[in-house]
Amino acid sequence: MSWYLFALLAFFLIGTQRFLYKVAASSGLSPSRTTFSFMLTVALLSGLLYSLQPAPLASPVWFTFLALVNSASFVSATLAHIRALRHISAAVVFPVIRLNIVLVLLFSTLVLSESLSPWQWMGVGLSVLAFVLFSGPREEVSDAVRSARGKAWAQVGLATFAGAAATISSKLAAEMGNLLAFIALSYALSTGFSWLAHIAAPPEGEEAAQRHAAAVWLGIGIGVLNLAGFYCFLQALSLGPLAVVASINGMHFVVAVVLSVLLYRERPGKAVITGIGVTVAALILLKGF
């Protein structure tokens, strides 16, 4: 299967996974408990799959370092995603965070010296335009809401930089092969980080405390989707250019936004509707001709 098909599969799978972040936030579930359950699910499943066909690791020290960077950045981004979604709509949070594609593009061109076709550069440009359209002006809000959203925007900033670090470390690890081993090691470390985050997290309210089982089961569902999506993403990175694969994957928030509109009645403005159309055009151009 081509890198483009792997990238499209990752686009839909991870987009659906991100929608479940919205479910966790809207249901008042514990972000730290949901994240821990999610990470543990991926670590156990990927470890089991790797044990069925184990293979030696190339450069174990470098491999472990990349897994450490990937896990720490991904846990940070996941927690920040969910916390930001409590105060800012999905149509804003997801596209703004995915502007980390700019950081990834700089790395791919300056460090990896990747070259893209004119069609693919047009697709990259449209993907950035889609992010801008989705993150356009929103409705006026009260001072209290604005204060809460100010704190949420700090979480958005954290998720943006952490997401870029996770993507770049994934690319470097994918080129080393042994994808299941990387997923298992990265998520084993992520499980530890998320457990520490759960212990250190402040009290999350009576509602979250009473819904432990719901947070665990939702985390398991997120984990299953993530394992499939992350494997497809790594396959696409191992076969295709970082700039293009990251641009395709970076637009997965459109899946989450569309599902949020359908299921949570979040009313999309003209900019959001235009952004969805631009995203479709970008996905076509990024394939290259």
SULHU-V691787 format. One record per residue. N is the residue number from 0. RES is the residue in one small letter. PSI is psi in radians with two decimals (* if undefined). NEAR is the number of other C-alpha atoms within 12 Angstrom. Layout:
<<N:RES:PSI:NEAR> <N:RES:PSI:NEAR>>
This chain:
<<0:m:2.49:13> <1:s:2.83:18> <2:w:-0.56:29> <3:y:-0.73:33> <4:l:-0.70:26> <5:f:-0.72:31> <6:a:-0.69:42> <7:l:-0.72:35> <8:l:-0.77:31> <9:a:-0.66:38> <10:f:-0.85:38> <11:f:-0.73:32> <12:l:-0.82:34> <13:i:-0.56:37> <14:g:-0.73:39> <15:t:-0.68:32> <16:q:-0.76:39> <17:r:-0.55:48> <18:f:-0.62:40> <19:l:-0.40:43> <20:y:-0.72:48> <21:k:-0.70:44> <22:v:-0.77:35> <23:a:-0.77:38> <24:a:-0.77:36> <25:s:-0.45:27> <26:s:-0.03:24> <27:g:0.45:29> <28:l:2.71:35> <29:s:2.08:41> <30:p:-0.72:49> <31:s:-0.69:44> <32:r:-0.72:41> <33:t:-0.76:45> <34:t:-0.74:48> <35:f:-0.78:39> <36:s:-0.73:37> <37:f:-0.88:42> <38:m:-0.74:45> <39:l:-0.68:38> <40:t:-0.82:33> <41:v:-0.73:41> <42:a:-0.78:34> <43:l:-0.80:29> <44:l:-0.80:28> <45:s:-0.65:33> <46:g:-0.71:26> <47:l:-0.79:18> <48:l:-0.70:23> <49:y:-0.65:23> <50:s:-0.39:17> <51:l:-0.53:12> <52:q:1.23:14> <53:p:2.60:17> <54:a:2.55:16> <55:p:2.63:17> <56:l:2.40:20> <57:a:2.25:18> <58:s:1.21:14> <59:p:-0.64:19> <60:v:-0.84:12> <61:w:-0.70:17> <62:f:-0.79:31> <63:t:-0.68:27> <64:f:-0.78:21> <65:l:-0.69:34> <66:a:-0.66:37> <67:l:-0.81:31> <68:v:-0.77:32> <69:n:-0.78:39> <70:s:-0.79:37> <71:a:-0.75:35> <72:s:-0.65:33> <73:f:-0.70:41> <74:v:-0.77:42> <75:s:-0.78:37> <76:a:-0.69:40> <77:t:-0.84:48> <78:l:-0.72:43> <79:a:-0.67:37> <80:h:-0.96:48> <81:i:-0.73:43> <82:r:-0.68:41> <83:a:-0.62:38> <84:l:-0.23:42> <85:r:-0.41:33> <86:h:-0.22:31> <87:i:2.44:36> <88:s:2.71:38> <89:a:-0.59:43> <90:a:-0.28:48> <91:v:-0.84:41> <92:v:-0.93:43> <93:f:-0.87:48> <94:p:-0.64:43> <95:v:-0.78:39> <96:i:-0.66:43> <97:r:-0.01:44> <98:l:-0.10:38> <99:n:-0.15:36> <100:i:-0.51:39> <101:v:-0.74:32> <102:l:-0.70:29> <103:v:-0.72:37> <104:l:-0.72:33> <105:l:-0.73:20> <106:f:-0.77:25> <107:s:-0.64:30> <108:t:-0.70:19> <109:l:-0.61:14> <110:v:-0.83:16> <111:l:-0.17:18> <112:s:0.73:14> <113:e:2.55:21> <114:s:2.40:20> <115:l:2.74:25> <116:s:2.80:18> <117:p:-0.67:16> <118:w:-0.73:21> <119:q:-0.63:29> <120:w:-0.64:27> <121:m:-0.71:26> <122:g:-0.71:33> <123:v:-0.77:40> <124:g:-0.74:29> <125:l:-0.60:31> <126:s:-0.70:46> <127:v:-0.71:34> <128:l:-0.69:33> <129:a:-0.74:41> <130:f:-0.76:40> <131:v:-0.74:29> <132:l:-0.74:31> <133:f:-0.47:39> <134:s:0.44:32> <135:g:-3.09:23> <136:p:2.54:15> <137:r:-3.04:19> <138:e:2.75:14> <139:e:2.52:9> <140:v:2.91:15> <141:s:2.91:10> <142:d:-0.67:10> <143:a:-0.78:12> <144:v:-0.68:16> <145:r:-0.66:17> <146:s:-0.78:15> <147:a:-0.68:20> <148:r:-0.51:24> <149:g:-0.74:19> <150:k:-0.63:21> <151:a:-0.61:28> <152:w:-0.50:29> <153:a:-0.68:24> <154:q:-0.64:32> <155:v:-0.76:38> <156:g:-0.75:27> <157:l:-0.79:31> <158:a:-0.58:37> <159:t:-0.90:36> <160:f:-0.68:31> <161:a:-0.66:34> <162:g:-0.67:41> <163:a:-0.75:38> <164:a:-0.69:33> <165:a:-0.72:37> <166:t:-0.79:43> <167:i:-0.75:38> <168:s:-0.56:37> <169:s:-0.73:42> <170:k:-0.82:39> <171:l:-0.67:32> <172:a:-0.64:40> <173:a:-0.59:34> <174:e:-0.25:25> <175:m:-0.14:28> <176:g:-2.92:27> <177:n:1.00:31> <178:l:-0.74:39> <179:l:-0.62:38> <180:a:-0.70:38> <181:f:-0.76:48> <182:i:-0.80:49> <183:a:-0.80:36> <184:l:-0.78:37> <185:s:-0.75:40> <186:y:-0.39:43> <187:a:-0.75:34> <188:l:-0.69:32> <189:s:-0.65:41> <190:t:-0.74:36> <191:g:-0.78:26> <192:f:-0.75:33> <193:s:-0.54:33> <194:w:-0.73:27> <195:l:-0.71:19> <196:a:-0.64:25> <197:h:-0.72:25> <198:i:-0.70:17> <199:a:-0.20:13> <200:a:2.48:18> <201:p:2.86:13> <202:p:2.38:15> <203:e:0.25:22> <204:g:2.76:15> <205:e:-0.66:12> <206:e:-0.81:17> <207:a:-0.69:25> <208:a:-0.53:21> <209:q:-0.04:16> <210:r:0.80:22> <211:h:-0.81:26> <212:a:-0.72:17> <213:a:-0.72:24> <214:a:-0.69:33> <215:v:-0.83:28> <216:w:-0.67:25> <217:l:-0.68:35> <218:g:-0.67:36> <219:i:-0.76:29> <220:g:-0.74:32> <221:i:-0.70:37> <222:g:-0.74:38> <223:v:-0.80:29> <224:l:-0.71:32> <225:n:-0.71:41> <226:l:-0.83:36> <227:a:-0.79:33> <228:g:-0.73:32> <229:f:-0.64:43> <230:y:-0.78:38> <231:c:-0.68:36> <232:f:-0.79:46> <233:l:-0.67:43> <234:q:-0.76:37> <235:a:-0.69:37> <236:l:-0.61:39> <237:s:-0.40:28> <238:l:-0.45:24> <239:g:3.07:33> <240:p:2.45:38> <241:l:-0.79:49> <242:a:-0.75:43> <243:v:-0.83:47> <244:v:-0.73:49> <245:a:-0.61:50> <246:s:-0.74:52> <247:i:-0.87:48> <248:n:-0.58:49> <249:g:-0.35:47> <250:m:0.15:53> <251:h:-0.31:41> <252:f:-0.39:46> <253:v:-0.68:46> <254:v:-0.78:34> <255:a:-0.71:37> <256:v:-0.80:42> <257:v:-0.76:32> <258:l:-0.64:28> <259:s:-0.68:31> <260:v:-0.75:22> <261:l:-0.71:14> <262:l:-0.44:16> <263:y:0.10:22> <264:r:0.59:14> <265:e:2.02:20> <266:r:2.07:21> <267:p:2.41:29> <268:g:-3.12:21> <269:k:-0.63:17> <270:a:-0.69:24> <271:v:-0.78:33> <272:i:-0.75:23> <273:t:-0.69:23> <274:g:-0.65:33> <275:i:-0.75:33> <276:g:-0.73:24> <277:v:-0.65:29> <278:t:-0.77:39> <279:v:-0.77:26> <280:a:-0.71:26> <281:a:-0.73:33> <282:l:-0.66:38> <283:i:-0.80:26> <284:l:-0.58:27> <285:l:-0.32:38> <286:k:-0.56:32> <287:g:2.79:23> <288:f:*:13>>
